[in-house]
Amino acid sequence: MHTLAFYRHFLQVAQRYMAAGRPVVVTGDVNTAYAEIDIARLKENARISGFMPEERDALGEFFTAGLVDTFRSLHPDEVKYSWWNMVTRSRERNIGWRLDYFFVSPDLKDRVVAADIHTEIMGSDHCPISLTLDL
C-alpha cells in the first residue's frame, strides 16, 4: 500500500529533523481518519481505505514518535470533520471524515495557541484547517 510506505518515509524525515533539534510543523490531507471520533459512520467505514486498521496504526506511529495532532490536543472531544463525499452530498448532513491535520514536534506543543477546522468555509470536498503558534 502506497499510503503506508509514504507514512514510513515521512516519519523518518520528521524524526531526523527532531533528532537534530529542529522544530517540525507539517500539514496536509493525510487521507486517514485516525480515531473513531474522526469519522461519522464508524461501522460502515471500518474496512474502507482511510480508516483501515493498518492505516490508523501507521498514523499512530506519528504520535509514538512524539508528533502532536494539534486539533485533537486542543479539542479532545470535539466532533468536527474536514472532508465530505461530494457525490453523496454528505456535507449537507455532516457525515464526514477528519483527514486534514497539523502536526507539530513536541518542542512546539506548548506554543500552539489555536488549531481549528473551518467547516463554515465552502469551496471543495475539504474545508480549510488552521494553526496559530506563539513564536
C-alpha positions as CSV (number, residue, x, y, z in Angstrom):
1,M,0.0,0.0,0.0
2,H,1.5,3.3,-1.1
3,T,0.0,5.2,1.9
4,L,1.8,3.1,4.4
5,A,5.1,3.5,2.6
6,F,4.6,7.3,2.5
7,Y,3.8,7.4,6.2
8,R,7.0,5.4,7.0
9,H,9.2,7.7,4.8
10,F,7.6,10.8,6.2
11,L,8.1,9.7,9.7
12,Q,11.8,9.0,9.1
13,V,12.3,12.5,7.7
14,A,10.4,14.1,10.6
15,Q,12.4,12.1,13.1
16,R,15.7,13.3,11.5
17,Y,14.7,16.9,11.9
18,M,13.5,16.4,15.5
19,A,16.7,14.5,16.4
20,A,18.7,17.4,15.1
21,G,16.7,19.7,17.4
22,R,14.7,21.4,14.7
23,P,11.1,22.2,15.2
24,V,8.7,20.5,12.8
25,V,5.3,21.7,11.6
26,V,3.5,19.5,9.0
27,T,0.1,20.0,7.5
28,G,-1.9,18.2,4.9
29,D,-4.5,15.8,3.8
30,V,-3.2,12.5,5.1
31,N,-6.2,10.5,3.8
32,T,-6.7,8.7,7.1
33,A,-9.1,9.4,9.9
34,Y,-7.1,8.4,12.9
35,A,-9.6,8.0,15.8
36,E,-13.2,6.8,16.0
37,I,-14.2,10.4,16.8
38,D,-12.8,11.5,13.4
39,I,-15.3,9.6,11.3
40,A,-19.1,9.9,11.1
41,R,-20.0,6.3,10.2
42,L,-17.6,4.2,12.0
43,K,-19.1,0.7,11.4
44,E,-19.8,1.4,7.7
45,N,-16.3,2.5,7.1
46,A,-14.3,0.1,9.2
47,R,-12.8,-1.6,6.1
48,I,-12.7,1.3,3.8
49,S,-9.3,2.9,2.8
50,G,-8.8,5.9,5.0
51,F,-9.9,4.1,8.2
52,M,-8.4,0.7,7.9
53,P,-6.6,-0.6,11.0
54,E,-3.2,-0.7,9.3
55,E,-3.5,2.9,8.1
56,R,-4.6,4.0,11.6
57,D,-1.7,2.1,13.2
58,A,0.8,3.7,10.8
59,L,-0.6,7.2,11.6
60,G,-0.4,6.3,15.2
61,E,3.4,5.9,14.8
62,F,3.5,9.6,14.3
63,F,2.2,10.1,17.8
64,T,4.5,7.4,19.2
65,A,7.4,9.4,17.7
66,G,6.2,12.5,19.5
67,L,4.4,14.4,16.8
68,V,1.3,16.2,18.2
69,D,-2.1,16.3,16.5
70,T,-2.8,20.0,17.2
71,F,-6.5,20.0,16.7
72,R,-7.1,16.9,18.9
73,S,-4.7,18.2,21.5
74,L,-6.8,21.3,22.0
75,H,-10.2,19.8,21.3
76,P,-10.0,16.2,22.6
77,D,-13.8,15.6,22.5
78,E,-14.9,17.8,19.6
79,V,-16.5,16.1,16.7
80,K,-15.5,18.1,13.6
81,Y,-14.7,16.9,10.1
82,S,-12.6,18.3,7.3
83,W,-13.8,16.2,4.3
84,W,-17.2,15.1,2.9
85,N,-18.1,12.9,0.0
86,M,-19.4,15.3,-2.7
87,V,-21.2,12.6,-4.7
88,T,-23.5,11.6,-1.7
89,R,-23.9,15.3,-0.6
90,S,-22.7,14.2,2.8
91,R,-21.5,17.7,3.8
92,E,-25.2,18.8,4.0
93,R,-25.7,16.1,6.6
94,N,-22.3,16.5,8.2
95,I,-21.4,12.9,7.5
96,G,-17.6,13.4,7.2
97,W,-14.1,12.4,8.0
98,R,-11.3,14.3,9.6
99,L,-8.5,13.8,7.1
100,D,-6.6,17.1,7.3
101,Y,-4.1,17.7,10.1
102,F,-1.4,20.0,11.5
103,F,1.3,18.0,13.3
104,V,4.0,19.7,15.4
105,S,7.0,18.4,17.1
106,P,6.9,18.1,20.9
107,D,9.0,21.3,21.4
108,L,6.2,23.3,19.8
109,K,3.3,21.8,21.7
110,D,3.2,24.5,24.3
111,R,3.3,27.1,21.6
112,V,0.1,26.1,20.0
113,V,-2.4,28.9,20.5
114,A,-5.2,27.6,18.3
115,A,-6.0,24.8,15.9
116,D,-9.2,24.9,14.0
117,I,-11.3,23.3,11.3
118,H,-13.3,25.8,9.4
119,T,-16.4,23.9,8.4
120,E,-18.2,27.1,7.5
121,I,-15.9,27.8,4.5
122,M,-17.2,26.1,1.3
123,G,-15.4,25.5,-1.9
124,S,-14.4,21.9,-2.2
125,D,-14.8,18.5,-0.6
126,H,-12.4,19.6,2.1
127,C,-12.6,22.7,4.3
128,P,-9.6,24.7,5.5
129,I,-7.8,24.0,8.7
130,S,-5.6,26.5,10.6
131,L,-2.9,26.6,13.2
132,T,-1.8,29.5,15.3
133,L,1.6,29.3,17.0
134,D,3.1,31.7,19.5
135,L,6.7,32.0,18.2
